[in-house]
Amino acid sequence: MNRRLCIVHANCQGQPLMDRLHLSRDFREQFACQLFTNYIREPIPAHALGRCSLFLYQHLGSEWGELASARLMAQLPDSATRLCVPNMFFSGYWPLWSGEKGFDYRDRYLDSLVDAGLTPEEILVLYLRSDPGTKYDLNALLRESIDREHTRESRTPIKYLDLILERYRTERLFNTVNHPGPMLMNHAATGVLAELGMDLPDLDALAALGDPFPEFEQPVHPRIAEHMGYGFATAQTRYMVYGRRMTFAQYTAAYVEARLAGVTDFIGHLQGGSS
């Protein structure tokens, strides 16, 4: 049986989505998938778009130029099915995340202390013992994250925000701001399959896939967790950080060490086991 081409145009969530879609017998028998990673601006050849039968995409606006979703979909055959899939993002566990370039997993408060010229010991004491809620409106930052997600969710028929709002305080749903855990990735995949009218994967098979992003669990500031009511994140909680288990304090010490040493590849620094 000749399978039709499914193009997946997505970020790091694309591969775990495909892994879960392939658990559906209907899907794997009908489609052969090809992933094009959007955030590295990987081009999609015209010949691939021209023979695409199913286009699964995370919405990209006109600022993406030739990779904008509308531009790509205009090159698809009229018969191709187009489906916008979730692009899940949540900074509620890390409201001080800044997204600034030049260093991974930026924290605006910690960066301000590093940039103030303090010693490592002073930085750690201030950051770990002070209450970020006295300096930042954590509730407002949480609302901003939720509002952004309302906009993202409005573009896809697969709704997930209510699920996040129902559970985010009692269980950890994301490993980083854009790395959802297994429950949300499973929800996205079953939503895609339901939209396509295909059989859903067996729950045991989904569970066997495990964490889609197991290599890094970004630690949560215990004082922020206390403020927000996240009982799963304390000062004693140990997180998986590229092969090692680290507390929030240990992770913070590695962050400060890297920043003060002028390291720009913080992920490589953590993978190398420094600090």
Secondary structure, DSSP 8 states (H G I E B T S, - for coil): ---EEEEEEESTTHHHHHHHHTTSHHHHHHEEEEEEETTTT----HHHHHTEEEEEE----GGGGGGSHHHHHTTS-TT-EEEE-------TT-TTB---TTSSS-BHHHHHHHHTT--HHHHHHHHHHS-GGGTS-HHHHHHHHHHHHHHHHTTSSS--HHHHHHHTTTS--EEETTEE-HHHHHHHHHHHHHHHT-----HHHHHHH--SSTTB-----HHHHHHHT-TT--TT--EEETTEEE-HHHHHHHHHHHHHTT-S-HHHHHHTT--
